[in-house]
Amino acid sequence: MQKYKCYDCCCTFNIYKDTFLECSKVNLITWIKYLIVMNEDKNLRDCAQYAGVCLKTSFYMRHRIMSAYRNSVEKIQLLGITEIDEAEVNISFSGNHKIHNPESKFPREPYKGVERA
């Protein structure tokens, strides 16, 4: 990968500076494959299999993409009349027990050191 040098401060950088690809050990072709499958709303395992990475790498790739997306959306300012259409967003509430049982108390008291009757 080609590096460039700033004439003012003599710092080196590459073309991925300030993008989600910065400091990534995964090559560009793998990222493109992953983005193609992720755009089709596939799960982590399918994305990992298609891109040829392990499940843990797939998890971190998805989080890096979503973080970059969130940062870019926060900077958008809309002016004038704005219309929006319906959009489906898959939200996972796994691990959130308050959704199923509003009376549940979290965080719970630890079991360690407590004698049970």
N, C-alpha and C positions, 0 to 999 in steps of 0.2 A: 504494500500500500504506500502510495506516495505521500510524503510529508512536505509541508510548506513552512516557510519561516517568515515571521513578521519582521519587517525592516525597522519598525519603531521600537519594539520591546525585545526582539530577538527570540521570541517564543516560537516553538514549533507546534503545528497542528495538522490535522488531516481533514478530508472533506466531510467526515461525520461529526465534526465539532458541534456541540449543542443539539444533537439529535438523540433519539433513543438507541441508535447504533453505536454511540460513543462508548469506548472501553468494552466492546462486546467481542468475545472470542469466537462467536458463531459467525460463519461467513455470510455474505450477502445473499447468496442463492438460497440458503436455508431459511433466512428471514423472509424472503419472497414467498417460498413455498408455505411457510407457516402463516403468513398474512392471507394468502389465497384461501387456505382451509379455514382459518379463523373467520374470514368474511362470510363463509357459508354456515356459520353458527354450529360448527362441530365442537365436540367436547375436547378436553385436554388430551385424552388418549389418542383420539383420531388425529389431532393436530401433530402430536409427537410422532406418531407412526408415519404420517405422510412426509413430515419434514426430516425424519431420520434422526431425531434426538430422543433422549430419555424423558420420562414423565416429569422429573424434577426440573429439567431444563425447560420443558414446555411450560411449566407453572411460572417460572421466572420470566420467560419470554412474554407470556400473556400479561403479567403484571407490569412489565416494562412498557409494553404497548399501551395498556390502559392508563398508566401514569402519564405518558406523553400525550395521550388523547385528552385527559382531564386538564393538563396544563395548557393545551392549545385552546380548549373550549372556554376556559376561564378568561382568556384575553379577548374574546369576541364581544363586540358591542353592536347591538342592532339598533337601527334608527328608522323612524317612520312607521308605516303600517307593516306589521309582520304577521304572516300566517304560518301556521304549523299544522301538519297532518298527524294522524294517529301513528304511533310507533309502539311496537311491542318490545319490551325489555325483560329478559329473563332474569329474575332476581331470586337468589337462593337464600332461604331462611334456615338452612341446616345449621344446627347448633344453637339456634335461638329458641329456647324453650318457652319464653314468655309469650310467643305467638300462640302456642298450643295450650298453655296453661297459665293464665294471667296471675294465678295465686302463687306461683312458684317463686321462691326467694333465692336470688343469686346476688353475690356469691354465697354459697352455702358454708356452713361451719365445717371445718376439717374433721375427718374421722380419726386421725392419728392421735393417740393418747386418750381417747374417749372410750370409757367402758360401756359396752352395750349390755342391756338387760336381757 
